[in-house]
């Protein structure tokens, strides 16, 4: 199947079909005939997951776990629909995300506020609630068993307060969601990947993101599986770039003047310049302006998140998820 990429250690990346090709991955961990799915994409991704399972000779009853790194809808919007097709699977989600999976109405309201209600429905469709009895709280250091393969939960805030990463001891790898940023394959040169933080609304916290990355690196992972987009290695180099670029993003935000739209436009302009500089510094396969164009949506959302973070330094942010 064209949209399924086989990686080492029984790990497969399924293109979720969200946005463009190889924008968002859903990962399957297949071990001894049993399966865990990490992130679900949106409702439109569900047929892709089921087709991928069938292509691997896996029946729906063989899926034991559906794991959400966090409840942003490009990662979790299809969870309810997917669980309907997987009768034995349980949903593993951060404790802060449980209520939003059981009753996604507030999650939908927050997403509609970012994208607009009409566009949000085009992207994600109708959110299906997950029965609470099928939800397991992904508490820090919880270990789950996949036919003898241990998967450990790490609470990893920074991108969101309801974010977890999954340590796969057998693969010596993390499934990082958005905590370790994004890395698009269009920019690779001879297999050399880049990394870029993602600071989307509304809970970006640079200190927490630094700490979460440091905690993951204590495990000395050999690979990272990012939702955007899948497997990267050369972990130490990418770690250094992540720390550096988090601080660069923060500096761009702090340098912006004015309020509202004027500040937002200035932050976007600063982030675009960061992309140009990184493209030149690392020799990305796409040129500077093509790189900016490809990342347009990410830069818009990152600028929004940085603006919310700046505002939170002045006024305490209300508790959400």
Rosetta blueprint (number, residue, H / E / L):
1 X L
2 X L
3 X L
4 X E
5 X E
6 X E
7 X E
8 X L
9 X L
10 X L
11 X E
12 X E
13 X E
14 X E
15 X E
16 X L
17 X L
18 X L
19 X L
20 X L
21 X L
22 X L
23 X L
24 X L
25 X E
26 X E
27 X E
28 X E
29 X E
30 X E
31 X E
32 X L
33 X L
34 X E
35 X E
36 X E
37 X E
38 X E
39 X L
40 X L
41 X L
42 X L
43 X H
44 X H
45 X H
46 X H
47 X H
48 X H
49 X H
50 X H
51 X H
52 X H
53 X H
54 X H
55 X H
56 X L
57 X L
58 X L
59 X L
60 X H
61 X H
62 X H
63 X E
64 X E
65 X E
66 X E
67 X E
68 X L
69 X L
70 X L
71 X L
72 X L
73 X H
74 X H
75 X H
76 X H
77 X L
78 X L
79 X H
80 X H
81 X H
82 X H
83 X H
84 X H
85 X H
86 X L
87 X L
88 X L
89 X L
90 X E
91 X E
92 X E
93 X E
94 X L
95 X H
96 X H
97 X H
98 X H
99 X H
100 X H
101 X H
102 X H
103 X L
104 X L
105 X H
106 X H
107 X H
108 X H
109 X H
110 X H
111 X H
112 X H
113 X H
114 X H
115 X H
116 X L
117 X H
118 X H
119 X H
120 X H
121 X H
122 X H
123 X H
124 X H
125 X L
126 X L
127 X L
128 X L
129 X L
130 X L
131 X L
132 X H
133 X H
134 X H
135 X E
136 X E
137 X E
138 X L
139 X L
140 X L
141 X L
142 X L
143 X E
144 X E
145 X E
146 X E
147 X L
148 X L
149 X E
150 X E
151 X E
152 X E
153 X E
154 X E
155 X E
156 X L
157 X L
158 X L
159 X L
160 X L
161 X L
162 X L
163 X L
164 X E
165 X E
166 X E
167 X E
168 X E
169 X L
170 X L
171 X L
172 X L
173 X E
174 X E
175 X E
176 X E
177 X E
178 X L
179 X L
180 X L
181 X L
182 X E
183 X L
184 X L
185 X H
186 X H
187 X H
188 X L
189 X E
190 X L
191 X L
192 X E
193 X L
194 X L
195 X L
196 X E
197 X L
198 X L
199 X L
200 X L
201 X L
202 X L
203 X L
204 X L
205 X L
206 X H
207 X H
208 X H
209 X H
210 X H
211 X H
212 X H
213 X H
214 X H
215 X H
216 X H
217 X H
218 X L
219 X L
220 X L
221 X L
222 X L
223 X E
224 X E
225 X E
226 X E
227 X L
228 X L
229 X L
230 X E
231 X E
232 X E
233 X L
234 X L
235 X H
236 X H
237 X H
238 X H
239 X H
240 X H
241 X H
242 X H
243 X H
244 X H
245 X H
246 X H
247 X H
248 X H
249 X H
250 X H
251 X H
252 X H
253 X H
254 X H
255 X H
256 X L
257 X L
258 X L
259 X L
260 X H
261 X H
262 X H
263 X H
264 X H
265 X H
266 X H
267 X H
268 X H
269 X H
270 X H
271 X H
272 X H
273 X H
274 X H
275 X H
276 X H
277 X H
278 X H
279 X H
280 X H
281 X H
282 X H
283 X L
284 X L
285 X L
286 X L
287 X L
288 X H
289 X H
290 X H
291 X H
292 X H
293 X H
294 X H
295 X L
296 X H
297 X H
298 X H
299 X H
300 X H
301 X H
302 X H
303 X H
304 X H
305 X H
306 X H
307 X H
308 X H
309 X H
310 X H
311 X H
312 X H
313 X L
314 X L
315 X L
316 X L
317 X L
318 X L
319 X L
320 X L
321 X L
